[in-house]
């Protein structure tokens, strides 16, 4: 695992070595490269607009693949993993939960079923994935749980109330976000956290140079994100028990310093 955490996936040497070992993955990568060039021309420097376009493209093909699940079985497994983890950490039916980047409710459908009606609020930047989320609600018969699903233009959370959510959750959001977007979220999440509440997020961890691949996958040192949170009056700690699970991303928990 340590060797993987030192890899810089953006270097030409790594990409060449990877292509030689996995020739079947070269055509999909070239398609991503072409899409990156096309969407960059359309959206310019606005990363949220760029990734919204990425999500639209991916969701129209397969909503479950768009949130990072190659098969339906993997979609179910990753949702259960997130849900079971928060249950072990005390997620209770009376908690008020905000899920940032809720996607098509891979874990959200389990949270919604566990929480009291009206206690789940999911936000996402992609209208297409939120339509897929509605279909997930119908498929699992969760309409009576009264979940809230909101489309957002950014991660400022401006439409949400102060000191309201006891649990905030973002799975595989910062792994697709440049540092300025991560910073924007951390600058505002403390406002919506209830006293004693926490914010869990996953990220791609590196022990080497911080880097990105095609502006879709970002790799950060833990210390960078901890410092960023501290700059907004938030305490952040790495969740080492998450690293024991079969998932390539790491997790940090943030609490408000008040």
Buried (B, 14 or more C-beta within 10 A) or exposed (E): EEEEBEBBBBEEEBBEEBBEEEEEEEEEBEEBEEBBEEBBEEBEEEBBBBBBBBBBBBBEEEBBBBBBBEEEEBBBBBBEBBBBBBEEBEBEEEBBBBBBBBBBBBBBBBBBBBBEEEBBBBBBBBEBBBEBBBEBBEEBEBEEBEBEBBEBEBBBBEEBEEBBBBBBBBBBBBBBBBBEBBBBBBBBBBBBBBEEBBBBBBBBBBEEEBBBBBBBBBBBBBEBBBEBBBEBEBEBBBBEEBEEEEBEBBBBBBBBEE
